[in-house]
Amino acid sequence: MKFVINKTDIRNILGKVQGITGRRTNLAITETVLIQAKSDTVKIAATDLETGFEGEYPATVESEGVIAINAKKLYEIVRDFPSEAIDVNEVENRWIEIGSGRIEYHIVGMNPDDFPEIPEIDDAPLFEMDSRSLKRMIEKTVIITGATDDNRAHINGIYLENIADDDEKMLKMVSTDGSRLSTVDYPYDKGECPIDKGILIPKKGLSEVLKFLGPEKTVQIGLKDTHFILKKENESFTIRLLEGEYPNYKDIIVRGAGHDIPVDRQLFLMVLKRMSILSSDNYKGVIFNFDDNLLTVRATNPEIGESKEEMAIEFNGEPVEAAFNPKYFIDTLGVIEDDTAMINLVSADKPCIVEGENDKSYLSIIMPMKI
């Protein structure tokens, strides 16, 4: 196998797949990228046995072939390569020459026959949707992560549901870690989505997909057997679904007859960031005191100290004092796009709903902490 490829055509791609090839598995072959040269293109594949990526890129192919090479080392070579044209040549015993002019690397490859198979998706029915909308949906749900040792499927996965009835057609993503829950909606009026049941997609896989969603107008999504599919232009992803039941999230989204409090999103965000400075693993909560058009936020950490900040708000009614993890609000306010956020607050022991003033496609439910 021998080909010449442009540095700019693969540098960013090799960088983006590091999250897949750098994930620990029991197989060393998953630390490689599979490179297949054919006709006038090079096909690059990567997998961690859960998430599979494939992409095709232009190249000048002198002789066809396939190799498996360490993804990290190849990326480092390409990233810092001094010229745009990179020659790749497979020699005997799976050794690979990479160079151009005065620079040359000799890298040992692995047997491409050992590379795990990535599911074929050519015959899978696909649904076209707006790329920027999908990116927003993923961004607003993957911010919720569970503990690293939590093996529950509904904590490690994002629930994707297609709601299609006479009144509306909508894709909905739901994410939770047990202490908070977020939902994002994507209404559509064209096409038929082949996802006819709720599925659980690993958050890790969708986090990798997020790196590849750019300025293109549309992408295609679908389902084949036990894999979620995403396809865009010359690249595709397959993500193996998680098994398990998702909790009935609709019972949690209950708007109580409490207070609807508008707050300046950026101002509130900065208050919480300052108050969270004193947070630690043992002392995560801060006290929110809502009283007569004034919000007082207090943080106390016996190991470090204490802090307090006041913020003018629109609030009339009986005072409410509740404790929350400020990180949950910071994450939520960071992805709300409206200048004003709305807080639906019922009492100190009821969940709090946070959403944008105008954009109701995203909302976050945050559970209070015990004071």
Buried (B, 14 or more C-beta within 10 A) or exposed (E): BBBBBBBEBBBBBBBBBBBBBEBEBEBEBBBBBBBBBBEEBBBBBBBBBBBBBBBBBEBBBEEEBBBBBBBBBBBBBBEEBEEEEBBBBBEEEBEBBBBBEEEEBEBEBBEBEEBBEBBEBEEBEBBBBBBBBBBBBBBBBBBBBBEEEEEBBBBBBBBBBBBBEEEEBBBBBBBBBBBBBBBBBBEBEEEEBBBEEBBBBBBBBBBBBBBBBEEEEEBBBBBBEEBBBBBBBEBBBBBBBBEEEBBEBEEBEEEEEBBEBBBBBEBBBBBBBBBBEBBEEEBBBBBBBBBEEEBBBBBBBEEEEEBEBEBEBEBEEEEBBBBBBBBBBBBBBEBBEBEBBBBBBBBBEBBBBBBBBEEEBBBBBBBBBEE
